[in-house]
Amino acid sequence: MSILVVYGSNRGGTEGLGQMVADGLRRLGFTVEVSDARGVKRVAGYEAVIVGGALYAGRWHPDARRFVKRNQQELRTVPTYFFSSGPLDGSAVTGDIPPVRGVRALMQRVGARAHVTFGGRLAPDAQGFPAAAMAKKLSGDWRDPEHVEAWVKATASDIAAELVRVEERSSVGT
């Protein structure tokens, strides 16, 4: 089974989460391609898609938003899952953080199966406003590999179950 993991990331934290998700899926036997959301034009040929976006001021990364809007017809036809990265503290591990309003709307557009929020990362030498100002007080890495791995295992089970249902429906029609 071929899965596409795409991400929108400015500073590499969400890209790293996309790689963690892909690595976990590969360990479970899936074929996975990882790409920046800007570089993917179509999702045809993939049996599932996972879209990740960094959160900035309560909004998903624009590349992730554009990817979903550009591919919404195809995303409706395959199991699709979303993740966000952003909290610069341990809150993503200690409790479920629901998707922000814009992500929730995109999920409804494409019928996304689930969403998870992972902790974010901000380097102490971050450049640009407001990142440099935030880095003085909030720099650190709150991406938790165990949290990612647990979500990957649950999501992989959902994807596998969905594909079994699709295969059963198609075999009944033949």
Backbone torsions as a table, in degrees:
resi	resn	phi	psi	omega
1	MET	NA	136.4	-176.9
2	SER	-106.3	125.5	-178.6
3	ILE	-121.0	137.9	175.7
4	LEU	-104.1	127.9	172.9
5	VAL	-114.3	119.1	177.5
6	VAL	-120.3	155.8	-177.2
7	TYR	-146.1	154.1	169.5
8	GLY	-118.1	120.1	-172.6
9	SER	-150.2	135.1	175.7
10	ASN	-93.1	-38.0	-169.6
11	ARG	-116.1	8.6	174.2
12	GLY	91.9	-12.0	-179.7
13	GLY	-65.5	-45.4	-179.7
14	THR	-72.2	-33.8	173.3
15	GLU	-58.6	-44.3	178.0
16	GLY	-61.5	-39.3	176.2
17	LEU	-64.3	-40.7	177.1
18	GLY	-59.6	-40.1	177.7
19	GLN	-66.2	-39.6	177.3
20	MET	-61.9	-43.1	178.4
21	VAL	-61.2	-48.1	-179.2
22	ALA	-61.7	-44.0	179.8
23	ASP	-60.9	-41.8	178.0
24	GLY	-63.1	-41.4	178.5
25	LEU	-66.4	-38.9	178.1
26	ARG	-63.3	-39.7	178.1
27	ARG	-62.5	-23.7	178.5
28	LEU	-91.0	3.2	174.5
29	GLY	98.7	6.3	179.7
30	PHE	-87.0	152.5	170.4
31	THR	-91.5	125.6	-172.9
32	VAL	-131.9	135.9	171.4
33	GLU	-114.6	136.4	179.9
34	VAL	-117.1	135.2	-178.7
35	SER	-153.8	151.1	169.6
36	ASP	-62.8	137.7	-176.8
37	ALA	-57.7	-29.7	179.1
38	ARG	-66.8	-27.4	-173.9
39	GLY	-88.1	-4.1	-176.4
40	VAL	-106.7	122.1	-179.3
41	LYS	-97.3	-29.3	-177.8
42	ARG	-143.3	156.9	177.9
43	VAL	-112.9	5.8	178.9
44	ALA	-58.6	138.6	178.4
45	GLY	97.6	-13.3	176.7
46	TYR	-96.5	145.4	-178.8
47	GLU	-94.0	-11.0	174.6
48	ALA	-158.8	154.9	-179.4
49	VAL	-135.6	136.4	175.0
50	ILE	-121.8	125.1	-177.1
51	VAL	-116.1	126.9	177.9
52	GLY	-119.6	145.1	177.8
53	GLY	-143.3	139.3	173.9
54	ALA	-72.8	146.1	176.3
55	LEU	-98.3	129.2	176.0
56	TYR	-129.9	116.5	180.0
57	ALA	52.4	41.9	176.0
58	GLY	77.6	11.6	178.6
59	ARG	-125.3	143.3	178.0
60	TRP	-71.0	150.6	179.9
61	HIS	-52.4	135.9	-176.8
62	PRO	-59.7	-33.0	179.3
63	ASP	-65.9	-37.9	177.0
64	ALA	-66.6	-43.9	178.5
65	ARG	-60.2	-46.9	-179.2
66	ARG	-62.6	-41.2	179.1
67	PHE	-58.4	-47.3	-178.5
68	VAL	-63.7	-46.2	-179.3
69	LYS	-63.3	-42.2	-178.3
70	ARG	-66.2	-31.2	-174.4
71	ASN	-113.7	18.9	-172.4
72	GLN	-59.7	-35.9	179.3
73	GLN	-62.8	-47.8	-179.3
74	GLU	-70.1	-35.9	180.0
75	LEU	-64.5	-26.9	177.4
76	ARG	-67.9	-18.5	-173.9
77	THR	-98.4	-4.8	180.0
78	VAL	-130.0	154.4	174.2
79	PRO	-58.3	124.0	-177.2
80	THR	-125.3	136.8	-178.5
81	TYR	-132.9	148.7	-179.9
82	PHE	-120.4	150.4	166.1
83	PHE	-138.7	151.2	176.2
84	SER	-120.9	154.0	172.3
85	SER	-130.2	142.4	179.5
86	GLY	175.5	-45.5	-173.5
87	PRO	-60.0	131.2	180.0
88	LEU	-98.4	53.5	176.4
89	ASP	-164.7	-174.7	-177.0
90	GLY	-86.0	9.6	-173.7
91	SER	-64.0	-28.1	-179.0
92	ALA	-68.4	-27.1	-179.4
93	VAL	-86.4	-33.0	-174.7
94	THR	-84.7	-14.8	179.5
95	GLY	-161.7	161.2	179.1
96	ASP	-76.9	124.8	177.1
97	ILE	-105.1	114.1	-177.7
98	PRO	-67.8	161.0	178.4
99	PRO	-64.7	147.6	174.4
100	VAL	-67.2	164.0	-173.0
101	ARG	-53.3	-45.4	-179.1
102	GLY	-64.2	-38.4	178.0
103	VAL	-68.5	-40.9	177.6
104	ARG	-58.6	-42.3	178.7
105	ALA	-63.6	-41.9	177.9
106	LEU	-65.2	-38.1	177.7
107	MET	-59.5	-43.2	179.1
108	GLN	-65.4	-38.4	179.0
109	ARG	-57.4	-39.7	-173.6
110	VAL	-109.2	-0.7	-178.5
111	GLY	68.6	36.9	179.8
112	ALA	-58.2	139.2	-175.2
113	ARG	-75.4	-36.2	-175.2
114	ALA	-161.3	166.3	177.8
115	HIS	-143.2	146.4	173.2
116	VAL	-139.0	147.4	173.1
117	THR	-109.1	125.9	175.8
118	PHE	-103.9	157.9	174.5
119	GLY	-63.2	156.3	-178.0
120	GLY	-102.9	-171.8	178.9
121	ARG	-142.5	136.6	175.1
122	LEU	-139.2	117.5	-178.3
123	ALA	-70.3	145.7	-179.9
124	PRO	-63.8	-21.9	179.8
125	ASP	-103.1	25.4	-179.2
126	ALA	-56.6	139.7	-179.2
127	GLN	-104.9	159.1	176.1
128	GLY	89.1	159.3	178.0
129	PHE	-95.7	136.0	3.2
130	PRO	-95.1	5.2	-174.1
131	ALA	-58.6	-42.7	-178.3
132	ALA	-62.4	-41.1	178.7
133	ALA	-67.1	-42.0	179.6
134	MET	-65.5	-36.8	-176.0
135	ALA	-62.7	-26.5	179.4
136	LYS	-61.9	-31.5	-177.5
137	LYS	-113.2	-25.8	-169.2
138	LEU	-119.8	11.5	-177.5
139	SER	-65.9	147.7	179.6
140	GLY	152.6	179.1	-178.6
141	ASP	-126.6	110.5	-179.2
142	TRP	-107.2	16.4	175.2
143	ARG	-75.8	121.5	-175.6
144	ASP	-107.4	109.0	-178.1
145	PRO	-57.7	-33.4	178.4
146	GLU	-67.5	-38.5	176.5
147	HIS	-63.4	-44.8	179.1
148	VAL	-62.4	-46.9	-178.0
149	GLU	-61.3	-42.2	178.8
150	ALA	-63.2	-41.5	178.9
151	TRP	-66.9	-41.5	179.1
152	VAL	-59.0	-45.9	-179.0
153	LYS	-61.9	-44.3	179.1
154	ALA	-65.6	-42.1	-179.2
155	THR	-67.5	-41.1	178.7
156	ALA	-61.4	-38.8	176.9
157	SER	-62.7	-42.3	178.4
158	ASP	-63.9	-43.5	-180.0
159	ILE	-62.2	-47.3	-179.4
160	ALA	-60.9	-42.9	179.3
161	ALA	-63.8	-40.2	178.6
162	GLU	-62.9	-42.5	-180.0
163	LEU	-67.6	-35.3	175.5
164	VAL	-62.2	-43.2	178.8
165	ARG	-62.1	-41.4	179.3
166	VAL	-63.2	-45.6	179.9
167	GLU	-63.5	-39.3	178.8
168	GLU	-65.0	-42.3	178.8
169	ARG	-63.5	-40.9	-177.8
170	SER	-72.5	-32.0	179.0
171	SER	-74.0	-26.4	177.4
172	VAL	-70.3	-32.7	-178.5
173	GLY	-77.5	-9.4	-177.2
174	THR	-97.6	NA	NA
